[in-house]
Amino acid sequence: MASIAQLQKQFIEYTTTLYSEGYLNDQFKQLQKLQDESDPNFLVGLVSVFLEDSEKLIKILETAFKQKTVDYEQVSLHVHRFKGGSSSIGAQRVTSVCVSFMNYCKEKNLDGCLWCLQQANHECILVRNKFEVLFRLEQQILKAGGSIPMME
Amino acid sequence: MNLGGGQVVNKQSMMPSSSCASWKSTAGGGSSGGGGGDGGVPDQFPAGLRVLVVDDDPTCLKILEKMLRNCNYEVTKCNRAEVALTHLRENKNGFDVVISDVHMPDMDGFKLLEHIGIEMDLPVIMMSADDSKSVVMKGVTHGACDYLIKPVRIEALRNIWQHVVRKRKHEWKDFEPSASADEQKPPEEPDYSSSANEGHNWKNTKRRKEEDDEAEERDDSSSLKKPRVVWSVELHQQFVAAVNQLGIDKAVPKKILELMNVPGLTRENVASHLQKYRLYLRRLSGSQHPGGMNTGFMGSPEAGYGSISSLNGLDLQALAASGQLGQLPPQSLATLQAAALGRSNNSKSPISVPVIDQRNIFSFENPKRYTEVQSQHLPNSSNSKPMNLLPGIPTNMEPKQFVSLHQSGQHSFGSMNNQVLIQMGGQNQIQSQTQSQGQGQGQVQVSTNPHHGLRQPVLSSEMLTRGGVVDLATTVYNPVVSQASSLVDFSMNHKTDSSGNSYPLGGSLGISNITSTSSTLQGDVNLDTKVSRRGIVPSYDIFNDLNQNGYRDWGLQDVGGLTFDQSPVLLQHNRPSGQEIGGQNRNLTSNKVIFSPGVETGAHRNGSNIGQPRNSYVGENPLRVKAESLNDGSSHNTLYPDHYSQDDLLTAILKQQQQQEGVGQPENEFGFDGYALDNLPV
């Protein structure tokens, strides 16, 4: 069983890579600061909400692209929503894909859009995994009686 | 809380409702307020602010809720616009502010905004990941109080209470138009104001200005004395940068506010400032021709200026006393300037711009007045550069400029604007405006004047020494003051340069330079007077004035001579500006028209928009500031066409001087806190 210090170190290292690899950005840090004792599950709850919502959006988009005639206006709105949510939570890579996605929508570039949709889905899966690992580490630290180190 | 579908209306109470209620009642001057103590509100405020958040994105909704709760606000979430509207209707006074997303499936955010505005008249903040200008503009046109870009940060949410306060203030104003709001301001208001303004000089300035500019204020804001924003040079610079970025046609207060990103600055502040600025620009463009602008300030044609030298630094008060100021508007400016300068204007046009350069400063004032002067004096006229007295105008202070100012008197202001504007763009622009900068000095721009080194600073220094104050009021124009030389260069100086007047301000606008220059200027006569007066044209002031009074021309006017003074003057009065002035002067060197540093103090403007000239924009963004002042600028000597009568100007000038180190009041003239032309005993 790893010691608290070890767990904490692991946590820090992992978090650092998440930021350096662009999975998360400063916005997430801000959100982390919001969490306090009164609501220790805030972040976990928030991330779940985000992931759920993302899944929904992706499904809606898939359906939209399956239509005979793609309604780019609608698609745009959904992607816009997707972009807003991901940027609010700090899921940077997802947001980047959304930005490209928006551009393709404007151009009504079906291939580009489909590719972005695929990328968005992919990035969501990736970030979900990252979050899972992160939260698990946190849980381990807490269980061991330690506190989660604050990333600067 | 439910994030998911359906209507979610969660009320999370952070604070006992009473606190909100009480706040409401106090603020609303009678709003029902649910009870709760009314006394405690100020202390608690903005805690307990009741916010309704509407967004179909559950992630954002949750984040916003958390953030707002962290700010100690009472949050109610809603993911459907219709539901939100229902909720609002059912609880008429249940909320203080609404934050809504733009893109929502069931109802367009703007529609919701309209509904709320009509039915409940609550402040609404729009929010979106879309930051395109068009959307933001839509928000503005639909009446949104603010526009936040996602991802929203908690800092952005902390200040939303200002919108509530603002709205209430406006409401009060409406409710009690007759009751002088000034005194009447709901007792709580000051509390709010204080809390709101903590950290801003508003209050200070405001208080001061309020007293000073009561009259003006009344004009502006009938009953309520809103906290005045002091458009410091920096602030003005930011403003101008934002406007330029957006394009003057497309610059809308909301967007400008966003770009400026100044906490505590309200859209209204920006709007009024913009209005002034626009006027200034208009004036600038109007008076492109040489001398147009400058003349404005120069104020009284020679008559006054003869004494200008004496004015410099001397007695603004004297001027005021002499009643010259009385003439102010076209003359008043000159007078004021003169007063600032040293008040030589005793004769009717205090401003008599003996120095053609000075004219630049004053160019705002009537062109006519200046013309006289010009012909006469402007020894510098050699330069024939239009005096860019006007703040906007790059005051090369050359005599020519001065002359030109004269001619376009009115324009000067306007031109000043141009210049000012130009400055923004690139300081030298003004020069171009100034017409023939030729010498480069005159230009207020300071930067543009290559030679300005001398001139401008000289002016400023002169100005400073002279009357110290003078410029402040009049100097609005001080474009170049900083740098010492460059500032004053307003055309007026061009002579100075030669004569050595060149305002040596150089470097430290501070008064020290001025002194030296002043002496030199004196020699020039023209310069002297001009310089002193103009020296500092608080560019910034201009706007202040504008803001306060609705565009005073002062900015421009002073520019001419005052510019330099401004700096010194400004320095003095504005204490803060003082430093700024110095800094401003420095700016000058950097080829920026430095509007009187005083301007920076920001505080000043609003308060004392004395008559106008105060605003010698010393440097800093002389252009910018001037632009504002220029707006009113109408080059005719009324720097402040609207509000400041000559008396005001004089007062302001005097005040500047006094403030400064004896010169009138520091800043506030044009926005300088200290200066209040108004104070000038006219």
HADDOCK unambig.tbl for C-alpha pairs under 7 A between the chains (distance, minus, plus):
assign (segid A and resid 34 and name CA) (segid B and resid 67 and name CA) 6.94 0.50 0.50
assign (segid A and resid 46 and name CA) (segid B and resid 59 and name CA) 6.52 0.50 0.50
assign (segid A and resid 46 and name CA) (segid B and resid 62 and name CA) 6.87 0.50 0.50
assign (segid A and resid 49 and name CA) (segid B and resid 58 and name CA) 6.84 0.50 0.50
assign (segid A and resid 49 and name CA) (segid B and resid 59 and name CA) 5.99 0.50 0.50
assign (segid A and resid 50 and name CA) (segid B and resid 59 and name CA) 5.30 0.50 0.50
assign (segid A and resid 81 and name CA) (segid B and resid 57 and name CA) 6.85 0.50 0.50
assign (segid A and resid 84 and name CA) (segid B and resid 129 and name CA) 5.17 0.50 0.50
assign (segid A and resid 84 and name CA) (segid B and resid 150 and name CA) 6.22 0.50 0.50
assign (segid A and resid 84 and name CA) (segid B and resid 151 and name CA) 6.75 0.50 0.50
assign (segid A and resid 85 and name CA) (segid B and resid 57 and name CA) 6.66 0.50 0.50
assign (segid A and resid 85 and name CA) (segid B and resid 59 and name CA) 5.69 0.50 0.50
assign (segid A and resid 85 and name CA) (segid B and resid 60 and name CA) 5.95 0.50 0.50
assign (segid A and resid 87 and name CA) (segid B and resid 151 and name CA) 5.54 0.50 0.50
assign (segid A and resid 88 and name CA) (segid B and resid 60 and name CA) 6.27 0.50 0.50
assign (segid A and resid 88 and name CA) (segid B and resid 150 and name CA) 6.42 0.50 0.50
assign (segid A and resid 88 and name CA) (segid B and resid 151 and name CA) 4.35 0.50 0.50
assign (segid A and resid 88 and name CA) (segid B and resid 152 and name CA) 6.76 0.50 0.50
